[in-house]
Amino acid sequence: MSLQNQTEFKLKNQIAICHGDALNFYSSWRTPTVIVADGPYGVKGFPGDPSTPDSLDKWYEPHIAAWARLSTPQTTLWFWNTEIGWAKVHPILEKYGWRYRTCHIWDKGIGHVAGNANTKSLRKLPVVTEVCVQYVKDPIFSIDGRNASMKEWLRYEWQRSGLPLTLTNEACGVKDAATRKYFTQSDLWYFPPADAFEKLVNYANTKGQRKGAPYFSLDGKRAMTGEEWTRMRAKFYCPFGVTNVWNHPPVNGDERMKNGQKAMHLNQKPLKLTRLIIETTSDKGDVVWEPFGGLCTAAVAALELDRKCDAAEITHEVFQQAVARIEMITRTPKLNLQ
Ligand SMILES: C[S@@+](CC[C@H](N)C(=O)[O-])C[C@H]1O[C@@H](n2cnc3c(N)ncnc32)[C@H](O)[C@@H]1O
């Protein structure tokens, strides 16, 4: 098929880019470990971007609902926007169960074009930032038919076994760290790692009262394994020396995709930042979603990092440019295509 009429691009099992509204594709995409959402900012930046951030909440709501429905507790959502755009959308993200983790500030530096703004007329300081906000999707447990958090459920299951909470220390082979960290009701609660969880499960199910077993079970038939427990929260691999402030210039030089002298897309995101968010929250082989593809920087980073990517772009010309970019990248010999 000629690129002119093409509506989908596939690179083996690794990358799929669809032309059209992302809302039409979510249900056919593979389960995401990472969602990189870099859509409208309410600045009239591209066709379809509203002229103000006022209606962004309504614009994003069907997307956010679909992301929530099709994600798992292992999924991290990275939501790019302006500060005010994010503020408008945050309540909707919370409404659909996305839990705020951290707001990362991309500081583009004074070299950014906005740094030359006519601040006397604008009557405000130049804006040289965007935000990239990390959200996770907590699992919802059930206690007597009501929804409960992981922290509540853990404590409830232990107490159901009839054992005193102090014995959680003996179960884990520690002096007092288990009650203090894993069973506290305060904000200082820690997620028990898989080995500690398995010890707690084993202890409760062998020493707890027979009636009521199995404890720490989701189906009432068998207790969860340590591995299943690990899958109940989003992946996170902390990079050394990186904070929530990212000093990085706007995309320039060879990385900037151009049509002659002109930038192909004003919103092209830096590969370095895109790699960072993908690497910290996924493993090789995992699936990244890029619903608002643009030049599909997340798909490029996914390729380089041996992840898979399902992406969409609504404007046909931009879709074609993204496809051409991926095809160019595949000619790089070091890539390990699956
Ligand atoms: C901010 S740009 C993304 C830039 C991209 N991160 C990059 O590095 O090139 C947003 C893109 O989303 C596209 N878009 C807007 N609404 C969309 C929708 N409903 N479905 C798919 N793409 C959409 C726009 O055409 C635009 O190219």
The ligand as a Gaussian input file, in Angstrom:
#p B3LYP/6-31G(d) Opt

LIG

0 1
 C        1.952000      17.215000      21.570000
 S        1.919000      16.392000      20.075000
 C        2.878000      14.940000      20.383000
 C        4.335000      15.100000      20.073000
 C        5.107000      13.827000      20.283000
 N        5.246000      13.535000      21.677000
 C        6.497000      13.892000      19.648000
 O        7.515000      13.804000      20.374000
 O        6.556000      14.043000      18.437000
 C        0.289000      15.759000      20.025000
 C       -0.102000      15.049000      18.770000
 O       -1.327000      14.373000      19.026000
 C       -2.105000      14.357000      17.859000
 N       -3.500000      14.117000      18.292000
 C       -4.377000      15.006000      18.805000
 N       -5.523000      14.396000      19.108000
 C       -5.392000      13.091000      18.800000
 C       -6.221000      11.960000      18.905000
 N       -7.472000      12.046000      19.404000
 N       -5.742000      10.763000      18.508000
 C       -4.499000      10.658000      17.987000
 N       -3.660000      11.706000      17.857000
 C       -4.086000      12.908000      18.260000
 C       -1.851000      15.708000      17.242000
 O       -2.112000      15.710000      15.853000
 C       -0.368000      15.930000      17.597000
 O        0.466000      15.564000      16.503000

